[in-house]
Amino acid sequence: MIRKIYNDKLKIFNGEFEFIDSGFSDGQYNMDFDILRTREFSNGTELPMFRFYGWKPWAVSLGANQNDSDIDSLTCKSKGYDVVRRPTGGRAVLHANELTYSVVTTLNDELTVHSIYREIHDILLTAFKSLGCRELEFEKSQADFRNLYKDSDMSVSCFASSARYEISFKGRKVVGSAQRLFGKTLLQHGSVLLGKGHEEIASVVNVIDESKKSVLRENILSHSSTLEEASGRKIGYKECLDAIYSVLIK
């Protein structure tokens, strides 16, 4: 389903763009869609895009520069998980009980990767608060990623730490986002955790010491939260999507 919106108050889009709900698809389709749209927009044949989608089956996505060896592909296969590579950066994500978004837009003299990042998260935060997640806020500090990545076992997951302006609940990340520039075209991905499931990435990481898997799982849970936890009730894909759409058309 594709819905076109015109709203010149959304500074990151500067006019007409496409709001796309593409529903649930496998990992390769989801990544190919975003890559193709980025190319088409860069070539001037498509509009900017704000897309939302889910994953069926669940899938592990690796960051653009992450080592394949971080993830045990055979275990993923046995669990029925897809394994794909994102064109954006960051660490591995198990796309489970979540709403995923992608934004394709362009930079100019007024818009930077940082301002767009903040603007997108501001839209999401407003939507989530309308769903009853009153205690959500922006992460105020920046993680020390250089030291974090020294511990390869603990840094394999995107949800093992938070960055500034990411959305958090009581200091734990609810939305994980990553960006990549293609010339002046920006592609941004983000995972909105609706409920638990993402922590199971700990079961498919490659570690020599199996006991580290349980440590990683607990580390992910202690650094991440969900809209279900923040609201005290289950929030589904459609309800979350409709709340974001309502913010965009105001």
ABEGO torsion letter per residue (X at the ends): XBBBBBBAABAAAGEBBBBBBAEBBBAAAAAAAAAAAAAAAAAGABBBBBBBBBBOBBBBBBBAABBAAABBAAAAAAAGBBBBBBABBEBBBBBBBBBBBBBBBBBBAABBAAAAAAAAAAAAAAAAAAAGBAABBBBABBBBAAAAAABAAAAABAAABBBBGBBBBGGBBABBBBBBBBEABBBBBBBBBABBGAAAAAAABBBABAAAAAAAAAAAAAABBBAAAAAGBBBBAAAAAAAAAAAAAX
